[in-house]
Amino acid sequence: HIGSHENGMKLILETSLVKDIIDMAESAMILSLRGTCIYIIGMMCKTSIGRREIQKYNWLFSKSQVASGAVSVCLPRDQSRLFRVQTGKFKGSITF
């Protein structure tokens, strides 16, 4: 939640955390982690600093939600980056 406030975003920008979160949103093997990162990016977009920062990584945010202060919907410009999922072989069993 720290990223949803201007002062918190200033602290976050002292690290590479925004890039790390965006990288996880685009490529984490665990899909629920991707969803959490997308939510975090939306929270960061509540601030002008956060909006400028995610635009550097080629992400878009909903401008209609900026005025209301709600968590913004954010997506990468190239949505194939977000929906690319590695496939694997099922190694379990269907028996209980």
GUVO-126725 format. One line per field, with one value per atom (N, C-alpha, C): residue number from 1; atom name; x, y, z. Coordinates in steps of 0.2 Angstrom, whole numbers, plus 5000, padded with zeros to 4 digits. Layout:
num <- [NUM/...]
atomo <- [CA/...]
east <- [X/...]
north <- [Y/...]
up <- [Z/...]
//
This chain:
num <- [1/1/1/2/2/2/3/3/3/4/4/4/5/5/5/6/6/6/7/7/7/8/8/8/9/9/9/10/10/10/11/11/11/12/12/12/13/13/13/14/14/14/15/15/15/16/16/16/17/17/17/18/18/18/19/19/19/20/20/20/21/21/21/22/22/22/23/23/23/24/24/24/25/25/25/26/26/26/27/27/27/28/28/28/29/29/29/30/30/30/31/31/31/32/32/32/33/33/33/34/34/34/35/35/35/36/36/36/37/37/37/38/38/38/39/39/39/40/40/40/41/41/41/42/42/42/43/43/43/44/44/44/45/45/45/46/46/46/47/47/47/48/48/48/49/49/49/50/50/50/51/51/51/52/52/52/53/53/53/54/54/54/55/55/55/56/56/56/57/57/57/58/58/58/59/59/59/60/60/60/61/61/61/62/62/62/63/63/63/64/64/64/65/65/65/66/66/66/67/67/67/68/68/68/69/69/69/70/70/70/71/71/71/72/72/72/73/73/73/74/74/74/75/75/75/76/76/76/77/77/77/78/78/78/79/79/79/80/80/80/81/81/81/82/82/82/83/83/83/84/84/84/85/85/85/86/86/86/87/87/87/88/88/88/89/89/89/90/90/90/91/91/91/92/92/92/93/93/93/94/94/94/95/95/95/96/96/96]
atomo <- [N/CA/C/N/CA/C/N/CA/C/N/CA/C/N/CA/C/N/CA/C/N/CA/C/N/CA/C/N/CA/C/N/CA/C/N/CA/C/N/CA/C/N/CA/C/N/CA/C/N/CA/C/N/CA/C/N/CA/C/N/CA/C/N/CA/C/N/CA/C/N/CA/C/N/CA/C/N/CA/C/N/CA/C/N/CA/C/N/CA/C/N/CA/C/N/CA/C/N/CA/C/N/CA/C/N/CA/C/N/CA/C/N/CA/C/N/CA/C/N/CA/C/N/CA/C/N/CA/C/N/CA/C/N/CA/C/N/CA/C/N/CA/C/N/CA/C/N/CA/C/N/CA/C/N/CA/C/N/CA/C/N/CA/C/N/CA/C/N/CA/C/N/CA/C/N/CA/C/N/CA/C/N/CA/C/N/CA/C/N/CA/C/N/CA/C/N/CA/C/N/CA/C/N/CA/C/N/CA/C/N/CA/C/N/CA/C/N/CA/C/N/CA/C/N/CA/C/N/CA/C/N/CA/C/N/CA/C/N/CA/C/N/CA/C/N/CA/C/N/CA/C/N/CA/C/N/CA/C/N/CA/C/N/CA/C/N/CA/C/N/CA/C/N/CA/C/N/CA/C/N/CA/C/N/CA/C/N/CA/C/N/CA/C/N/CA/C/N/CA/C/N/CA/C/N/CA/C/N/CA/C/N/CA/C/N/CA/C/N/CA/C/N/CA/C/N/CA/C/N/CA/C/N/CA/C]
east <- [5004/5000/5004/5011/5015/5015/5015/5015/5009/5004/4998/4998/5004/5005/5011/5011/5017/5023/5023/5029/5032/5027/5029/5032/5029/5032/5039/5041/5047/5052/5050/5054/5055/5050/5050/5055/5055/5059/5067/5068/5075/5078/5074/5076/5073/5074/5072/5065/5062/5056/5050/5049/5044/5046/5052/5054/5053/5055/5054/5047/5042/5035/5032/5034/5032/5035/5041/5044/5040/5038/5034/5027/5024/5017/5017/5023/5023/5025/5029/5032/5032/5029/5029/5026/5029/5026/5019/5018/5012/5008/5002/4997/4994/4993/4990/4995/5002/5007/5007/5006/5005/4999/4993/4987/4989/4992/4994/4999/5003/5008/5004/4999/4995/4991/4988/4985/4989/4995/5000/5002/5003/5004/4998/4992/4986/4986/4988/4989/4994/5000/5005/5002/4998/4995/4990/4989/4985/4989/4996/5000/5003/5004/5007/5014/5018/5024/5024/5019/5018/5016/5011/5009/5015/5019/5025/5030/5030/5035/5033/5027/5024/5024/5023/5024/5031/5036/5043/5044/5040/5040/5035/5032/5027/5020/5018/5011/5007/5000/4995/4991/4987/4983/4976/4971/4965/4964/4964/4964/4957/4952/4946/4946/4950/4950/4955/4959/4964/4960/4955/4952/4948/4946/4942/4946/4953/4957/4956/4953/4952/4958/4959/4964/4963/4968/4968/4969/4966/4967/4973/4978/4984/4985/4988/4990/4996/5000/5005/5003/5006/5004/5004/5009/5009/5006/5000/4996/4999/5002/5005/5010/5013/5018/5015/5009/5005/5002/5000/4996/5000/5007/5011/5012/5010/5011/5015/5020/5023/5019/5020/5016/5021/5018/5022/5018/5022/5018/5016/5010/5007/5010/5013/5017/5013/5007/5003/4999/4994/4990/4983/4978/4971/4968/4971/4968/4969/4964/4964/4967]
north <- [4994/5000/5006/5006/5012/5015/5011/5014/5018/5018/5022/5029/5031/5038/5041/5047/5051/5049/5050/5049/5042/5037/5030/5029/5032/5031/5033/5039/5042/5037/5033/5028/5022/5020/5014/5016/5022/5024/5024/5023/5023/5016/5011/5004/5003/4996/4994/4990/4992/4988/4989/4994/4995/4990/4990/4986/4979/4977/4970/4968/4972/4971/4970/4974/4974/4967/4966/4959/4953/4953/4948/4948/4954/4954/4951/4951/4949/4942/4939/4933/4928/4929/4925/4918/4913/4906/4905/4908/4908/4913/4911/4916/4921/4918/4923/4928/4927/4932/4937/4935/4940/4945/4942/4946/4951/4948/4953/4958/4957/4962/4967/4965/4970/4974/4971/4975/4981/4979/4983/4989/4987/4992/4997/4995/4999/5004/5001/5005/5011/5009/5014/5020/5018/5023/5028/5027/5032/5039/5038/5044/5046/5052/5055/5052/5051/5048/5041/5037/5030/5030/5034/5034/5035/5040/5042/5036/5033/5027/5021/5019/5013/5015/5021/5023/5021/5022/5021/5014/5009/5002/5000/5005/5004/5001/5003/5001/5007/5005/5010/5010/5015/5015/5019/5017/5020/5027/5032/5039/5041/5038/5039/5038/5033/5032/5036/5040/5044/5049/5053/5058/5056/5050/5047/5045/5043/5041/5033/5030/5023/5019/5013/5009/5009/5010/5010/5003/5003/4997/4998/4993/4994/4988/4989/4984/4986/4981/4983/4985/4989/4991/4985/4980/4974/4969/4967/4963/4956/4954/4947/4946/4951/4950/4948/4950/4948/4942/4939/4933/4927/4928/4923/4918/4912/4907/4901/4899/4893/4887/4882/4876/4871/4866/4861/4854/4849/4842/4841/4838/4837/4831/4831/4826/4822/4824/4822/4815/4814/4808/4810/4807/4809/4805/4800/4796/4800/4798/4802/4797]
up <- [5000/5000/5000/5002/5002/4995/4990/4983/4981/4985/4983/4985/4988/4991/4988/4987/4983/4987/4994/4998/4997/4997/4997/4990/4985/4978/4978/4981/4981/4984/4990/4993/4988/4985/4980/4975/4972/4966/4968/4975/4976/4975/4974/4972/4965/4963/4956/4957/4962/4964/4959/4955/4950/4944/4942/4937/4939/4945/4947/4947/4950/4950/4943/4938/4931/4928/4929/4927/4929/4936/4939/4936/4935/4932/4925/4921/4914/4914/4919/4917/4923/4929/4934/4932/4935/4933/4937/4943/4947/4945/4942/4939/4944/4950/4956/4958/4957/4958/4953/4947/4941/4943/4945/4947/4952/4958/4963/4961/4956/4954/4950/4946/4942/4947/4952/4957/4960/4962/4965/4960/4953/4948/4948/4949/4949/4955/4960/4966/4966/4962/4961/4957/4952/4947/4951/4957/4961/4961/4960/4961/4954/4954/4947/4946/4951/4951/4948/4951/4949/4942/4940/4933/4928/4930/4925/4925/4931/4931/4927/4927/4924/4916/4914/4907/4904/4908/4906/4904/4907/4905/4900/4897/4891/4894/4900/4902/4902/4901/4901/4907/4909/4915/4913/4916/4915/4917/4913/4915/4918/4917/4920/4928/4930/4937/4941/4937/4941/4945/4942/4945/4951/4951/4957/4963/4961/4966/4967/4963/4964/4961/4962/4960/4952/4948/4941/4938/4932/4928/4924/4924/4921/4917/4911/4906/4902/4900/4896/4889/4885/4878/4874/4875/4871/4876/4875/4880/4879/4874/4873/4878/4881/4886/4893/4894/4900/4900/4894/4893/4891/4890/4888/4894/4894/4899/4896/4900/4898/4900/4895/4896/4899/4902/4905/4905/4906/4906/4913/4914/4920/4923/4929/4932/4938/4939/4944/4942/4946/4945/4945/4941/4942/4947/4950/4955/4962/4966/4973/4978]
//
